[in-house]
C-alpha cells in the first residue's frame, strides 16, 4: 500500500510557483491575492491565516480583509467591486461559508472571473466544462488531480467514482477527470446521498474519491481490492485523549480500508495541503494572464 502524502507534492507545486514568480518579478510584476473573511468562524479564520502566511512565504502580495459577521450584502459587494478594480490584486477569494444572511452565489458571481482563483464563477465553470485552459479550476479538485499525476497513477480508461456532488469538489472533479489530457481521460461516476446501493457502486471504482463531509463513512465494504482512494474529507471528531480534545479524520475509515488499497491519501496530510498550493498557482496564473502572459 502506497501512502499518497500531500506535502512533497505541494512542495513541487511551490517550486514551480517560485520559478514563475522570479520571471514575473524580474519583469516588474507582483501577483496579489486578496482573501475576504466575514465573521469569526475559527476554522475559516485558521484557513485564511494559512493562505496569508503562504503568500508571504512565497513572496506574493497578500491582502487579508476581515469584515464583521453582521456585514451587509451591500458592503460585501462594495468590497468585491473595489478589489475587482484594484490592479495590484490578481486573485480574489471570499472565504466560505458566509454568515447565513449573505447569499454566497451572488457574491461568487460578483467576482471578476479573471480574478476568481477559487474557480467557482459560472464563467470559469463553463471554461472547465469546455476544457478552456484560460479558466481556473477549483483548487481542491485540481489538487486531487495533481496528486494522481505526481504519484504516477494511471487515469486513462479507469473508472473514477466520486462520492459527493458539491460544486466545490464532486462536480468539478468529475469534469477534470473526464477531460482529454494527462491525469484525465477517465470514465467518471458521481454518487450522492440518493444513490442506491452505494457500496456496490463504489466497489467498481479503480479510483475512489470521498468528498461528502461524513467522518469514516467509507469502509472496507465500499472499496475493491487494489483500488486507489483519495480522501477529500476533513472532519473534526471528539477525542478526549487528544491534546485539543478532538482530532481530524477523513470521510474514509483509513485503518479499516488502507490494507485493501494500492494507494490512499491520509487525513490530515493529504489533499488538504494541496488546496492552498493550487490557490497560489492559480493566483500566479491570473497575474500572467492579466499582463498577457510571461
N, C-alpha and C positions, 0 to 999 in steps of 0.2 A: 504493500500500500504506500503510495506516494502522498506526502503532505504538501499541498499547494499553498505555500505561505505568501502573503501579500507583500511583506516588507522588501524582499530583494527585487520583486517585480516593480514595485513602486519606485525603488531607487533607480532602476533602469529608465523609467519614465522621467524622473527628476534629472538624470544625466542628460537626456535629450533636451529637457527644458533649459538647462544651464547653457547648453551649446547654442540653442536658438536665441536665448537671452543675450548672449555675448554679441551675436551678429546684430541684434536689434539695437543694443546699447551703443555699439560702435557706429551705427548709422544715426544715432541721436534719438532713439525711440525707447520709451519705457512702458511696458504693459501695466495697466492699472486695473485692479479688481475692487469693486465696492460690494460689501456684504451688509444687508439691512436686516437688523434684528428687531422685531416688535414684541415687547413684553420681556419677561424674565424667566422663561422656561429653562430649567437647569440643563437639560440635555441639549437644547438648541444653543444655549449660551456657551457650553463647552465645545460644541461643534464649530461655532463661529470663531471662537478663540483659536482652535486648531488651524482653521483656514488662514486666519490673520498671521499666526506665527509662521506658517509655511511660506506665505507670501514674503514675509520679512527675511526668512532664512534664504530663500532663493534670490531675493533682490527685486521683487516686483513692488510696484506702488500699491499699497493696501489702504483702503478706506473702510473703516468699521463704523457703521451708523446704528446707534441704539435709540429706539423710539419707545415711548411709554405704551403699556398694554392697552390703554384707552384711546390710543391714537385713532383719529377718524380716517375713513376711507379717502376723503378728500386730501388730507395731509399726507397720507402714504403715497397717493398717486402723484401729488405735487413733488415729493422727494424722488420718485421714479423718473418723472419728467425732467427734473433737474440733472439727474445722473445721465439720462439719455443724451442731454445736451452738452455734457462735460467732455471735452476732447481728451482729457487725461485719464478717463475711465473707459476701458475697453470691454470689461465684463461686469455684469450686474447680477447679483444673486439675492433674492429676497428669501430669507430663511423660513421654511415651512416646518410645522404648521403655524398658521397665523391665528391670533385670537378669533373666537367664533363670530364676532360681529363684522369681520373683514372677509370679503369674497376673494378667495385665492385665485380663481380663474380670471377674474377681472384684472388682478394685479399682474399675473403672468402675461396676459395679453397686452398690458401697458408697457412692458419692457421692449425696447428696440430689439428686434430679432437678431441684429448684428452684434448685440451685446448680451444676448441670452445664453450665457455659458452653461446654464443648467439644462439647456436643450428641451425646454418644455413649452415654448411658444408654438402655436399652431404652424407657423411658417417653418420652424426647424423640424417639427414632427413630420410635416409634409415632405421636407427635403430628405428626411430619414427614410420615409416610405419610398421615395423616388430614387434613392441612392445617389443623391446630390452631395458631393464631398464638401461643398461650401457651407453646409449646415452644421449644427452642433448636436451631437447625440448626448442624451442624458449620461451623467458621469458614472453612475453605478453600473448600468449595463455595459458601457464602454470598458469599465474596469474588469468586469467578468470576462469579456471577450479577450482583453489583453492578457489575462491570466492563462486562458486556454492557449493562446498563441505562444506566449513565452515558455509555457511548460511543454510545448510540442505535442499537444493533444489534438489529434486529427478531428476535424468537424465535418469535412465534406462527406455528404451522404449519410451522416449519422443522424439518429433520431434524438432530438433535444426535447425534453418535456420540461416546461416552465410551470411551476405551481404558484399561481398568483397572477392577477390580470391588471395590476396597477399600471398607470401610465408611466410612473417613475421608473419601474423596473420591468414588469412582466411583458406588457405590450411592446415597449421599446426594445427589449432584449430579443423578442421574437422577430422583430423587423431586422435587427442587426444580424441575427444568426441565419436568417433565410436569404439574406442578400448575396450577391455574387462577390467572390473575393476570398482572400486569406482569412482564416478564422471564422468562416461562414459556410455558405452552400449546404446548410443543414436542412433536414426536414423537421419542422417545429410543431409541437402541440402545446397549446396553452390550457392548463387546467385551473379550476377555481372552486369556490365553495358549492357550486351547483353541479359539479362533475360527479357522475355516477361511478361507483366502484373505483375510487381514486387509486388504491394500491395496484389494481390490475392494470391501470393505465401507466402509472409511474414505473412499474416493473418492466415496461417495454423500452424505457429510456436508456440510450447509450450514455447520454449526459443529462443528469437531473439537476434542475435549478430550483431551489426552495426560496420563495420570496413572499411569504404570507404573514409574517409577524406573529407566529404562534410557537412558543418555545417547545422544542423537542417533538414537534408534530410528526416529522418524517422519521419513521422507524424502519427496522430491517425488513418488514413485510412490504415496504414501498420500493425497495431497491433490489435490482437484479445483481447477481454476482458479476464483478468486473466492470461495474458502472463507474462513471466519473460524477462526483457530487459537488455542486457549487452551492454553498450555504450563504444566502444574502441576509438572512435574519440576524438582527441584534436585539435580544430581549433581556430585560433585567428580571431576575428571579431572586426571591429571598434566600439568603444563606447565612444563618447565624454564625457559622464557622468562619465566614469571610470577614476581613478587616472592616469593610464598609457595611456589612450586614446584607450584602447582595453580591451576585456575580452575573456576568454577561454570558448568555448562551445563544446558540443559533436556533433556526427552525428545524434543524436536523439533530436527532439524538446521536451525537458524534460517537460516543463509546459503543453504542449498540450497532451502528452502521459501518464504522470505519473498516472493520475486518472483511466486509463484503466488497469493498471498493478497490478499483485500481488506483484512484486518486480522489482526494477530498480536501476541501478548504476548512481550516479551523475557525472558530469564533471564540474570542477575538483573535485578530492577527491574520485574517483572510481578506475577504472582499472589502471590508470597511476601510482599510488603509489605502485601497486603490481609488476610492471615490474622490478624495482630495487631490491625489496625483493627477487624475484625469481632469479635474477642475482647473488645475494650474496649466495643464496642456491646452485646454480649451481657451483659457484667457490669453495665452501667448498666441494661439492661432487667430483669435479675434483681433489682436493688435496687428498681426501680419496682414490680415485681410483688410483692415481699416486703412493701412498705408499702401495697399496694392501689391502686397507680397514682398518677401525678403528671404 
